[in-house]
C-alpha cells in the first residue's frame, strides 16, 4: 500500500490526479501535500447561526437552514433540465434548484430526510429559492474536521472551478490531508518560545486554521502561524547580517581630515539639522569598526540626505579612498552630480559623472582617471556597475532609491574591490516601520526626521473641478510674485478607459489661460527624448518658463527652489506615496509653497482618504503607514524583493506587534547563541541550513 508523506506530490492525493495536480501547481503553486496544508483560508463563514425560512432576506449573503425535503422533481428538457426540491421547516418552505450534477442530486438527495442547507437566497415573485446549495446530513458526522462552527473559504480561480476545485473542493482536499497526515507534522519552533508566548503547537495551529472549533481556537492558530512566519523572516535577515559581519572586513575610516573639516567649517552654506548630525555620527561610528557598513538612511523629500551622503564620501576621501553614488535614472544622477559639485564649489574633491549618454571619448578618459585614482567621487546610473568601470580603491558606495535596483546589480558594485566597500542606501520614500524591518531588516537604519532650518511646511489644498478658475487666479498671483508652477498629469494622451484630464488637453487649456508672450510653458513627459526633456527642464530651472506641465517624470530629480506651487491633476488617481513625492518638488526655497490637489466630484472612499491625508499632514512616515494599510507592502515597494514579502498569513499593516515580538526574540537568541549551537536551538539551525542564506554572500563569494 502506498504511504504518502508531506513531501508527496499532490497528484497522489485521492481526487486530484495528474490534470488537477497540474492546475493546482500553475494556479496556486501547490506541488505537495505540505504546500496544500500551508494554503490557508482567507476568511470564514459563521455556521453557528440557523435561519428560519420566514427570516430570509435577499440582503443576506449566505444563510444556513435546517429543514426536511418534502418534495423533489425533475423539470424541463435537454439543456433546460433541472431538479427542484422543496425544503420545509415549521415557518414555511423554500425551493432548492440544481442545474448541474443532476445524477448525483437524484441519487443522494432523498425526500423525507432532514438536511442542513447552506447557500445564497434569491427572491422571485415573492418566494425564495437557493441555487446549487451545499447539503449536509443532519446530524453532522463527528470527525476531526466536522462539526464546523466556522466554515473556511479558500481563494480559487476560474480554471480550478471548472474542475470542481472551488473553495468547497479545496476544503475537501484539506480534510483528506489533515485526516491522513496531521500526525506527521513536526514542530518547527523551539519549545521555550512556545512556552514564553503561550502558543499552540504546529499540529494544533494547522488543524485550527483550516477547521476551527470556535473563534478562540482560530485566533490562537492565526497568532502562532503569523508569529512563525515573521520569526523565520527575521531569523534569515538577522543571520545574514551576522554572517556578513563575520565574513566581510571593512575599510577603516579612522581620520576626519581636511576634506570633512573644511567642508563643514568653511563651505557648507547652512547649519546641519540635529537629525543630519546624528546620522553622520552613526556613519562615522560604522566606518571605524573594521567591518563592512550596511546602513539605510530614510529621509523625507528635502530633508538633506544628499549632504549626509556627501560628508560620508568626503570621509572616505580623507582616508585615501574613492566613493561612488548610484541613482536609478539619468535625471536623478545628474541632479545629484550638480548638487554635489555646487556644494563643493570646485574644491576638496574631483567629481565625475557616468551615465548612458556619456560619450565614448569621455568614457575612455574617465576610465583612465578612475583607475589611476584621480577621480575621488563618481556619480552615475547603473552604468557604474559595468565591468569596464574599475576603481583604484573604492571604499564607499551610496545607492539612492535602493528598491529600484536588483540584488545582482547591487552585488556587482561590491565586487569592485577585494575588500567590499561600505554601503550607504538612501531612500526618499518613507517606509513604514514594519516594512523597513522586513525589506531592510538586515541593514542598520537611520532616519532624518527634521527639515532644514528656515523651510516652511507646504500648505496642501484639495479643489474640485468647479474651482478651476480659482486655481488659475492663484497661479497668476504667485507667478506675478516671480514664482514658478508645476502642473502634473497622470496621462499623456486621452484614454478611452479613463476619463482623465490628460496632458495634451491640459497644455491647450494652460496656453489659453497663460498666453505668450506674457507666459512661457515648458512641457516634459516620458515619450520625449532625453535631450528634449533636458532642454525643457533647463528652461524651467533657469526661469525662462514659469509653468512646467509634466507627467510624473518629475517625481524625482528636479530641484527648483523658485517653484512654489505643485498642482496635481486627477489627484485621486495617484497613490499616497506618489502624491507625497510630487509635493516634495516644491518647498525647497525660503518662500511659502503650496500643493493643490485637483479632483473630480465623485471620489471613492480610498480616494477621499488619500486626499484628506495629504491635506492633513506633511509627515512622510505617517503617510506611509496609511499607504501600507490601503495598498499592501508589494505595491509600496514596487517589487516583491527576494520573496521577503510573499506572506501567507501575516499582514504588515495590522501585525506590527507580532513582528516586533518576533524580531526581538530573534535578536535575543542570536545575542545569546550566535551560531545556534545550543540543543534548544537545533530546529532553528536546521531551518537555516536548509535554505541558501545570505543573498549578498552567494552573489559575491
C-alpha positions in Angstrom: 0.0 0.0 0.0 1.3 3.5 -1.0 2.2 5.6 2.1 2.0 9.3 1.5 4.2 11.8 3.3 4.0 15.6 3.5 6.6 15.7 0.6 4.5 13.5 -1.6 3.4 15.1 -4.9 -0.1 16.4 -4.8 -1.4 14.3 -7.7 -1.3 11.2 -5.5 -4.0 12.7 -3.1 -7.3 11.0 -3.6 -9.5 13.0 -6.0 -6.6 15.0 -7.5 -4.7 13.1 -10.3 -2.4 14.5 -13.0 -4.7 17.1 -14.6 -5.9 18.7 -11.4 -2.4 18.5 -9.9 -1.0 20.5 -12.9 -3.7 23.1 -12.4 -3.0 23.3 -8.6 0.7 23.8 -9.4 0.1 26.5 -12.1 -2.7 28.4 -10.4 -1.9 28.2 -6.7 1.8 26.9 -6.6 0.6 23.8 -4.7 3.1 21.0 -5.5 3.0 18.7 -2.5 0.7 17.7 0.4 2.7 20.1 2.6 2.0 23.0 0.2 -1.7 22.3 0.3 -1.6 22.1 4.1 0.0 25.6 4.1 -2.6 27.0 1.7 -4.8 28.9 4.2 -8.4 30.1 4.1 -8.7 33.9 3.5 -12.0 34.2 5.5 -14.5 32.1 7.4 -18.3 31.9 7.3 -20.1 31.6 10.7 -22.1 28.3 10.6 -23.4 28.6 14.1 -26.5 30.6 13.1 -29.5 28.8 11.7 -32.2 30.9 9.9 -35.9 30.1 9.8 -37.4 30.3 6.3 -39.6 33.2 7.3 -36.5 35.2 8.3 -34.9 35.1 4.8 -33.9 38.3 3.1 -32.2 39.0 -0.2 -29.7 41.2 1.6 -28.3 38.2 3.4 -25.1 37.0 1.7 -25.4 33.3 2.9 -27.8 31.5 5.1 -27.9 28.2 6.9 -31.3 26.4 7.2 -32.4 23.2 9.0 -35.3 21.6 7.2 -36.9 18.5 5.6 -37.1 17.7 1.9 -40.8 17.4 1.3 -40.8 17.2 -2.5 -38.4 16.6 -5.4 -39.0 16.6 -9.2 -37.1 16.9 -12.5 -38.3 19.7 -14.8 -37.5 20.7 -18.4 -35.8 19.0 -21.3 -32.1 18.9 -22.5 -30.1 22.0 -21.5 -33.1 23.4 -19.6 -33.3 20.3 -17.4 -33.2 21.0 -13.7 -34.1 19.4 -10.4 -36.3 21.3 -8.0 -36.7 20.2 -4.3 -38.9 21.7 -1.6 -37.3 22.3 1.8 -39.7 22.9 4.7 -39.4 24.0 8.3 -42.0 25.0 10.8 -42.2 28.6 9.4 -42.5 27.9 5.7 -40.9 26.4 2.6 -38.2 27.3 0.0 -37.2 25.8 -3.4 -33.7 24.3 -3.9 -32.6 24.2 -7.5 -29.9 22.3 -9.3 -28.9 22.8 -13.0 -25.8 20.6 -12.9 -24.7 17.3 -11.3 -28.3 16.1 -11.7 -27.5 12.4 -11.5 -25.7 12.9 -8.1 -28.6 15.0 -6.8 -31.1 12.4 -7.9 -29.3 9.6 -6.1 -28.2 11.4 -2.9 -31.0 13.9 -2.1 -33.8 12.0 -0.5 -37.5 13.0 0.1 -38.4 12.9 3.8 -34.8 13.4 5.0 -33.6 16.3 7.2 -30.7 18.4 5.9 -28.5 21.3 6.8 -28.8 23.6 3.7 -26.3 26.4 3.1 -26.4 29.0 0.2 -27.4 32.4 -1.1 -31.2 33.1 -1.1 -32.7 34.9 -4.1 -36.3 36.1 -4.4 -38.7 35.8 -7.4 -42.4 36.7 -7.4 -42.4 36.9 -3.6 -40.9 33.4 -2.9 -37.3 32.4 -2.1 -35.0 29.8 -3.7 -31.4 28.7 -3.4 -29.5 27.6 -6.4 -26.9 24.8 -6.0 -27.0 24.8 -2.2 -24.5 22.9 -0.1 -26.2 20.0 1.7 -25.2 18.1 4.8 -27.0 15.2 6.5 -28.4 16.0 10.0 -27.0 15.4 12.5 -23.4 16.1 11.2 -21.0 13.2 11.4 -18.4 13.7 14.2 -14.9 13.8 12.6 -11.8 15.9 13.4 -12.8 18.2 10.5 -16.5 18.1 11.1 -18.9 19.9 13.4 -17.7 23.2 12.0 -18.8 26.4 13.6 -16.6 28.4 11.2 -16.6 27.4 7.6 -13.2 28.1 5.8 -13.3 29.9 2.5 -10.3 29.4 0.1 -9.2 31.5 -2.8 -9.7 29.7 -6.1 -9.6 30.6 -9.8 -11.9 30.2 -12.7 -9.8 27.4 -14.2 -9.8 25.5 -10.9 -13.6 25.9 -10.6 -14.1 24.2 -13.9 -12.5 21.1 -12.3 -14.7 21.4 -9.2 -11.8 22.9 -7.2 -13.8 25.8 -5.8 -13.5 26.7 -2.1 -15.6 23.7 -1.2 -13.4 21.4 -3.4 -10.2 22.7 -1.8 -11.8 22.2 1.6 -12.4 18.5 0.8 -8.8 18.1 -0.2 -7.7 19.7 3.1 -9.9 17.3 5.0 -8.1 14.3 3.3 -4.6 15.7 4.0 -5.4 16.5 7.7 -7.1 13.2 8.4 -4.2 11.3 6.7 -1.1 13.2 7.7 -1.6 15.6 10.6 0.3 13.2 12.9 3.3 13.5 10.6 3.6 17.3 11.1 6.7 18.1 13.1 7.2 21.1 15.4 9.2 23.9 13.8 9.5 26.3 16.8 11.6 25.7 19.9 9.6 24.7 23.0 10.9 27.6 25.1 9.4 30.1 22.6 6.0 28.3 22.6 6.1 28.4 26.4 7.1 32.0 26.6 4.4 33.3 24.4 1.8 30.5 25.3 1.4 29.5 21.7 -0.3 26.3 20.4 1.7 23.5 18.7 2.2 23.4 14.9 -0.3 20.5 14.7 -3.0 22.3 16.7 -2.4 25.5 14.6 -2.8 23.8 11.3 -5.9 21.9 12.3 -7.5 25.1 13.7 -6.6 27.3 10.8 -8.4 25.0 8.4 -11.2 23.7 10.7 -11.5 25.9 13.8 -13.7 24.6 16.6 -14.5 28.2 17.6 -13.2 31.8 17.3 -10.8 31.3 20.2 -9.1 28.3 18.5 -8.9 30.3 15.2 -7.3 33.3 16.9 -4.7 31.0 18.6 -3.9 29.3 15.3 -3.5 32.7 13.5 -1.2 34.1 16.2 1.0 31.0 16.2 1.3 30.9 12.4 1.8 34.6 11.9 4.5 34.7 14.6 6.3 31.7 13.0 6.2 33.3 9.5 7.6 36.7 10.7 10.0 35.0 13.1 11.7 33.0 10.3 11.9 36.0 8.0 13.7 37.9 10.8 15.9 34.9 11.6 17.1 34.8 8.0 17.6 38.6 7.7 19.5 39.0 11.0 21.5 35.8 10.5 22.5 37.2 7.0 23.6 40.4 8.7 25.6 38.5 11.3 27.4 36.3 8.7 28.2 39.4 6.6 29.8 41.0 9.6 31.8 37.8 10.3 32.8 37.3 6.7 33.4 40.8 5.4 36.0 43.1 6.8 35.5 46.7 6.0 37.8 49.7 5.3 38.5 51.7 8.4 38.0 55.4 8.2 40.0 56.5 11.2 40.8 60.0 10.2 38.5 63.0 10.0 40.7 65.2 7.8 40.9 68.3 5.7 38.0 67.4 3.3 35.4 66.9 6.0 36.6 69.7 8.3 37.0 72.3 5.5 33.6 71.4 4.0 31.8 71.6 7.4 33.5 74.7 8.8 34.1 76.8 5.6 31.9 75.7 2.7 28.6 74.3 4.0 26.2 77.2 3.5 23.8 76.2 6.2 23.7 74.6 9.7 23.1 70.8 9.7 19.9 69.8 11.5 20.2 67.7 14.7 19.0 64.6 12.7 21.6 65.1 10.0 24.4 65.4 12.7 23.1 62.2 14.3 23.1 60.2 11.1 26.6 61.5 10.1 27.8 60.3 13.6 26.2 56.9 13.1 28.0 56.5 9.7 31.3 57.7 11.3 31.0 55.0 14.0 30.2 52.3 11.5 33.2 53.1 9.3 35.6 52.8 12.2 34.6 49.2 13.3 36.6 47.4 10.7 33.6 45.5 9.3 31.5 46.4 6.3 28.8 49.1 6.9 25.4 48.4 5.6 23.2 51.3 6.5 19.8 52.6 5.2 19.2 56.3 5.5 15.5 57.2 5.3 14.5 60.8 5.0 11.6 62.7 3.6 11.9 64.7 0.4 14.1 67.7 1.1 15.4 66.5 4.5 19.0 66.8 3.4 20.1 63.2 2.6 22.5 64.4 -0.2 24.6 66.5 2.3 24.8 63.5 4.6 26.0 61.3 1.7 28.5 63.9 0.6 30.0 64.2 4.1 30.3 60.4 4.1 32.1 60.4 0.8 34.4 63.2 2.0 35.2 61.0 5.0 36.3 58.2 2.5 38.5 60.7 0.7 40.1 61.9 3.9 41.2 58.3 4.4 42.7 57.9 1.0 39.8 56.1 -0.8 37.3 56.7 -3.6 33.5 56.8 -3.3 30.7 56.5 -5.8 27.0 57.3 -5.9 24.4 55.3 -7.9 21.0 56.6 -8.9 18.2 54.8 -10.8 17.7 57.4 -13.5 19.9 59.8 -15.5 17.8 62.8 -14.4 18.4 61.9 -10.7 22.1 61.1 -11.3 22.6 64.4 -13.0 20.7 66.2 -10.1 23.0 64.6 -7.5 26.1 65.5 -9.6 25.0 69.1 -9.9 24.1 69.3 -6.1 27.5 67.8 -5.1 29.6 70.0 -7.4 27.6 73.1 -6.4 28.1 72.3 -2.7 31.9 71.6 -3.1 32.3 74.7 -5.3 35.3 73.1 -7.2 37.2 72.3 -4.0 38.3 69.3 -1.9 37.4 66.5 -4.4 37.4 65.7 -8.1 33.8 64.7 -9.0 32.8 63.0 -12.3 29.5 61.7 -13.8 28.9 58.5 -15.8 25.5 57.8 -17.5 24.2 56.2 -20.6 24.7 59.4 -22.5 28.4 59.8 -21.6 30.2 59.8 -25.0 32.8 57.1 -25.9 35.6 59.7 -25.8 34.5 61.0 -22.3 34.2 57.4 -21.1 37.8 56.4 -22.1 39.2 59.4 -20.3 37.0 58.8 -17.2 38.0 55.1 -17.0 41.7 56.0 -17.1 41.4 58.7 -14.4 39.2 56.5 -12.2 41.7 53.6 -12.3 44.6 55.9 -11.6 42.7 57.3 -8.5 42.4 60.8 -10.0 38.6 60.8 -9.6 37.5 61.0 -6.0 33.7 60.7 -6.4 31.9 59.1 -9.3 28.2 59.7 -9.7 26.2 57.7 -12.2 23.4 55.3 -13.1 23.7 51.6 -13.4 26.5 52.3 -15.9 28.7 52.3 -12.8 28.4 48.5 -12.5 29.8 47.8 -16.0 32.9 45.6 -15.9 34.9 48.3 -17.7 34.5 50.7 -14.7 37.5 49.9 -12.5 38.3 51.9 -9.3 41.7 52.2 -7.8 40.4 51.9 -4.2 36.6 52.2 -3.9 35.6 52.2 -0.2 32.1 53.7 -0.1 29.1 53.1 -2.3 26.0 55.3 -1.9 22.8 53.9 -3.5 19.8 56.1 -4.0 16.3 54.6 -4.0 17.7 51.0 -3.4 14.3 49.3 -4.3 14.8 50.3 -7.9 18.0 48.2 -8.3 18.1 44.4 -8.4 20.1 42.4 -5.9 22.5 41.3 -8.7 23.1 45.0 -9.8 24.0 46.0 -6.2 26.3 43.0 -5.7 28.3 43.9 -8.8 29.4 47.1 -7.1 30.6 45.1 -4.1 32.9 43.1 -6.4 34.8 46.2 -7.4 37.3 45.7 -4.5 39.0 42.9 -2.7 37.6 44.4 0.5 33.9 45.1 -0.1 33.1 48.8 0.1 30.8 50.3 2.8 27.2 50.5 1.6 25.0 53.5 2.3 21.5 53.2 1.0 19.3 56.2 0.8 15.5 56.5 0.1 13.2 59.5 -0.1 10.2 57.1 0.1 9.3 57.0 3.7 9.0 53.3 4.6 6.6 52.1 7.3 8.4 50.7 10.3 7.1 47.1 9.7 8.1 47.2 6.1 11.6 48.5 6.9 12.0 45.6 9.3 11.2 43.0 6.7 12.5 44.7 3.5 15.7 46.1 5.0 15.8 44.0 8.2 19.5 43.1 7.6 20.5 46.8 7.4 21.1 49.3 10.2 18.5 52.1 9.8 19.0 55.8 10.3 16.1 58.3 10.0 16.4 62.0 9.1 13.2 63.3 10.6 13.8 67.0 10.6 13.5 69.5 7.7 16.4 72.1 7.2 16.1 75.3 9.2 14.0 78.0 7.5 11.9 75.6 5.4 8.2 76.3 5.8 5.8 73.4 5.7 4.0 73.1 2.4 0.3 74.1 2.5 -1.9 71.5 0.8 -5.4 72.2 -0.6 -7.9 70.0 -2.3 -10.0 71.7 -5.0 -12.8 70.2 -7.2 -13.2 70.7 -11.0 -15.7 73.5 -10.4 -13.0 75.5 -8.6 -10.6 75.5 -11.5 -10.8 79.3 -12.2 -9.9 79.9 -8.6 -6.8 77.8 -9.2 -5.8 79.7 -12.3 -6.2 83.0 -10.4 -3.9 81.7 -7.6 -1.3 80.6 -10.2 -1.3 84.1 -11.8 -0.8 85.8 -8.4 2.2 83.6 -7.5 3.8 84.0 -11.0 3.3 87.8 -10.6 5.5 87.5 -7.4 8.2 85.8 -9.5 7.4 82.2 -8.6 7.1 79.2 -10.8 4.5 76.4 -11.0 4.5 72.6 -11.7 1.3 71.1 -13.2 1.3 67.2 -13.2 -1.0 64.9 -15.2 -1.3 61.1 -14.9 -1.6 60.5 -18.7 -0.1 61.9 -21.9 -3.0 61.1 -24.3 -6.7 60.7 -23.8 -7.6 57.1 -22.7 -10.9 55.6 -23.6 -11.0 53.7 -20.3 -10.1 56.6 -18.0 -12.0 59.9 -18.2 -9.0 61.9 -17.1 -7.9 65.5 -17.9 -4.8 64.5 -19.8 -1.6 66.4 -20.5 -2.4 67.4 -24.1 -5.7 68.9 -23.2 -4.1 70.5 -20.2 -1.4 72.2 -22.3 -4.2 73.6 -24.6 -6.1 74.9 -21.6 -2.9 76.4 -20.0 -1.9 78.1 -23.2 -5.3 79.8 -23.4 -5.2 80.9 -19.7 -1.5 81.9 -19.8 -0.9 83.2 -23.4 2.5 84.1 -24.9 4.5 86.3 -24.7 3.4 87.1 -21.1 3.9 83.5 -20.0 6.2 80.7 -21.1 5.2 77.0 -20.6 7.7 74.0 -20.6 6.3 70.5 -21.4 8.0 67.3 -20.2 6.8 63.7 -20.5 8.2 60.2 -20.8 7.8 59.9 -24.5 10.2 62.8 -25.2 13.9 62.2 -26.0 16.4 62.7 -23.1 17.8 65.8 -24.9 14.3 67.4 -25.3 13.5 66.7 -21.7 16.8 68.2 -20.6 16.2 71.3 -22.7 12.7 71.9 -21.3 13.8 71.3 -17.8 16.8 73.6 -18.2 14.4 76.4 -19.4 12.4 76.0 -16.3 15.4 75.7 -14.0 16.8 79.0 -15.5 13.4 80.7 -15.0 12.8 81.2 -18.7 9.5 79.4 -18.4 7.1 80.0 -15.5 5.0 76.8 -15.8 6.1 73.2 -16.3 3.4 70.9 -17.5 4.6 67.3 -17.0 3.7 63.7 -16.3 5.2 62.0 -13.2 8.7 62.2 -14.9 9.4 65.0 -12.4 8.6 62.8 -9.4 12.3 62.7 -8.7 15.3 64.6 -9.8 14.1 68.2 -10.4 15.2 70.8 -7.8 13.9 74.3 -8.5 13.9 76.4 -5.3 11.9 79.1 -7.0 9.0 76.8 -7.8 6.3 77.4 -5.1 3.2 75.6 -6.5 2.6 72.0 -7.3 -0.7 71.3 -9.0 -1.6 67.6 -9.3 -4.5 66.9 -11.8 -6.8 63.9 -11.1 -5.0 63.6 -7.8 -7.4 60.8 -6.7 -5.7 58.6 -9.3 -2.3 58.7 -7.7 -1.1 56.6 -4.7 -0.3 58.4 -1.5 3.4 57.8 -1.8 3.5 59.3 -5.3 1.4 62.3 -4.2 3.9 62.9 -1.3 6.9 62.6 -3.7 5.4 65.1 -6.1 4.6 67.5 -3.3 8.2 67.4 -2.3 9.3 69.0 -5.6 8.2 72.4 -4.1 9.0 73.9 -0.7 12.7 73.9 -1.4 13.2 77.7 -1.1 12.6 80.2 1.7 9.1 81.2 0.3 5.8 79.6 1.3 4.9 76.8 -1.0 1.6 75.2 -1.9 0.3 71.9 -3.3 -3.1 71.9 -4.9 -4.8 68.5 -5.5 -7.4 68.8 -8.2 -10.1 66.0 -8.4 -13.5 65.2 -9.9 -16.6 65.4 -7.7 -17.1 61.7 -7.4 -14.4 60.1 -5.1 -14.1 56.6 -3.8 -13.7 56.1 -0.1 -10.0 55.3 -0.6 -9.5 58.3 -3.0 -11.1 60.6 -0.4 -8.9 59.2 2.4 -5.8 59.7 0.3 -6.6 63.3 -0.4 -7.7 64.1 3.1 -4.5 62.5 4.4 -2.4 64.8 2.2 -4.2 67.9 3.3 -3.9 66.9 7.0 -0.2 66.0 7.2 3.2 66.6 5.7 4.8 63.7 7.7 6.0 61.1 5.2 6.1 58.3 7.8 2.5 59.0 8.9 1.5 59.0 5.2 3.4 55.7 4.5 1.6 53.9 7.3 -1.8 54.8 5.8 -0.5 53.9 2.4 0.5 50.5 3.7 -3.0 49.8 5.0 -4.6 50.9 1.7 -2.2 49.2 -0.8 -0.3 46.5 0.9 3.5 46.0 1.0 4.2 44.8 -2.5 2.7 47.8 -4.2 4.5 50.3 -2.0 7.9 48.9 -2.8 7.1 48.3 -6.4 8.8 44.9 -6.3 8.5 41.8 -4.3 12.1 41.7 -3.1 13.6 38.2 -2.9 10.4 36.7 -1.6 10.5 38.6 1.6 7.0 40.0 1.2 5.3 36.9 0.0 3.4 36.4 3.3 0.8 33.7 3.6 -0.9 34.9 6.7 0.8 37.8 8.4 -0.2 41.4 7.4 2.4 44.1 7.9 -0.3 46.7 8.2 -2.0 45.1 11.1 0.5 42.7 12.7 3.1 45.2 13.9 3.2 44.0 17.4 3.7 40.4 16.4 6.5 41.4 14.0 8.3 43.4 16.8 7.9 40.5 19.1 9.3 38.1 16.6 12.3 40.4 15.7 13.1 41.0 19.4 13.0 37.2 20.0 15.5 36.6 17.2 17.8 39.4 18.4 17.9 37.9 21.9 18.5 34.3 20.6 21.4 35.4 18.3 23.0 37.5 21.0 23.0 34.6 23.4 23.8 31.8 20.8 25.3 33.4 17.7 26.0 30.1 15.9 22.8 28.4 17.2 24.9 25.7 18.9 22.7 25.1 21.9 20.5 22.0 21.8 17.3 24.0 22.2 18.1 26.0 19.0 18.7 22.9 16.9 15.4 23.4 15.0 16.5 27.0 14.0 19.9 25.8 12.8 18.2 23.1 10.7 15.9 25.7 9.2 18.8 27.9 8.2 20.9 25.0 6.8 18.0 24.0 4.5 17.9 27.5 3.0 20.5 29.4 1.0 21.2 32.1 3.5 22.6 35.5 2.6 21.6 37.0 -0.7 24.8 39.0 -0.6 27.1 36.2 0.2 26.0 33.9 -2.6 26.4 36.7 -5.1 29.9 38.0 -4.2 31.7 34.9 -2.9 
